[in-house]
Amino acid sequence: MSGQTPALAERMQHIGLSPTMKGTIAAEKMRREGIDVVDLGAGEPDFPTPAHVTAAAHKALDANFTKYTANMGTLELREAIGFRYREDYGVSYAPDEIIAAAGGKQALYHAAMTLFGPGDEVVTHAPGWPTLLEQIKLAGATPVVVTTRVEEGWALTADLLLSAVTPRTKAIIVNSPGNPTGALMSETEAKKLADEAAKRGLWIIVDLCYEGLVYDSVPHNLPKIFGDVMRDKLVLCGSASKAYAMTGWRCGWVLAPKAIVAGCNALQSHESSNVNSITQKAVVAALTSSQDCVAEMRAVYKQRRDQVIEWLKEEPRLTCAVPQGAFYLYPSVQAFLSPSVPTSQAFTDGLLAKEFVVVPPAEAFEATAAFRLSYATSLEKLREGVTRIIRYANSLPLK
């Protein structure tokens, strides 16, 4: 009968559209109406893909490198991923311990589907990237979320993650640098977690999609620290998207024991086959060429981070920890919540409606009383956005 809601699979009752996309959709509608919207919600670099990377793609096109490749990715690409991790972290992975996927999101999803099932619990952390929870649920497992503390700069600690472990725990997922806070897990805490996880037979999955964006020379060799202790139960997931400004190219990867990679390969063979062939050539160039482009972009992000923090100080009640990685700030709006604006969702809804600024609320990240501000845009847009945010905050009634 027409008009009836289709009977979707039961799993669809538990997931929905990524909450970070909702503001972007509303902003696009406003733009079509001619409204001057400042979008500070973007989770992608504003830089162009480096010229030598796009040149490699053009060369691949000219050579008609446009056919299927191996599901796992070309040997050349997998060797390039292994090369980058040897150079950056001093860890060694053979080509059959590496698989390329269509972005870091697919890499993490394949790891979840390969490892988790009904009855398993998987510990992860908030504020955190919402897709991790959805992937755990899609695998049939149960996410268990621990909450980091603003007083500690949102940093992950071993004790916090281990406090949620039960006899049903299969794995712990660590996102560092983290989305939305930009916080890191320190090497000291990583070593403590690795030692205890190894004793308990737990898997560790490390989401390293922002690994190229760690500021202030902070040591962050998580692959080696975990790998030295528990390589047989370690899964590393990374991506070309953030560090190389290649979000639309869609290439991520999994480095893991052969059995895990084989499972990911089996899934991918029935799912998406292989990463775009042209993308694979481009990512080889990104991984094996000079990394100066990454350093240059990172320096600009750091400048923006420091400048926006200074601008936010114009309204001292918008407190914000200094992020050590990624390209997000996570200001608190606790001081502005009231019966008329009871949540950060209400705060960001009002900000969009009255000042036309897009920022996702803390609720999108399993948290409260804050919002995520991306500084992956120009200083001009950031200045305008912060001005509007402060103006809106000051328009709210005092508690």
Buried (B, 14 or more C-beta within 10 A) or exposed (E): EEEEEEEEEEEEEEBEEBBBEBBBEBBEEBEEEEEEBBBBBBBBBBBEBBEEBBEBBEBBEEEEBEEEBBBBBBEBBBBBBBBBBEEBBEBEBEBEBBBBBBBBBBBBBBBBBBBBEEEBBBBBBBBBBBBBBBBBBBBBBBBBBBEBEBEEBBBBBBEBBBEBBEEEBBBBBBBBBBBBBBBBBBBEBBBBBBBBBBEEEBBBBBBBBBBBBBBEEEEBBBBBBBBBBBBEBBBBBBBBBBBBBBBEBBBBBBBBBEEBBBBBBBBBEEBBEBBBBBBBBBBBBBBBBEBEBBEEBBEBBBEBBEBBBEBBEEBEBBBBBEBBBBBBBBBBBBBBBEEEBEBBBBBBBBBBEEBBBBBBBBBBBBBBBBBBBBBBBEBEBBBBBBBBBBBBBEEBEEE
